[in-house]
């Protein structure tokens, strides 16, 4: 099954996030080995985008919450293991000795 967002085919998780945000992830996360000048330019571009789209953080939070909700059964598949008392131990019940 293929997934499309705005006419673009999503082929990876990164594609999905980038299409949902409308910006590449590297803009927000940076890239390994970037120079100080590249980092400053990237952060400046990010500030401009946030200034033009003040609701972007809310949209990102909403997209993250929806993704967590959609995949919650897999993310939070927690099974409690039964506990066993060690053999021969007696449980302390409190009180003073007579």
HELIX and SHEET records of a PDB file:
HELIX    1   1 UNK A   13  UNK A   21  1                                   9    
HELIX    2   2 UNK A   25  UNK A   29  1                                   5    
HELIX    3   3 UNK A   36  UNK A   52  1                                  17    
HELIX    4   4 UNK A   56  UNK A   75  1                                  20    
SHEET    1   A 2 UNK A   3  UNK A   5  0                                        
SHEET    2   A 2 UNK A   8  UNK A  10 -1                                        
END                                                                             
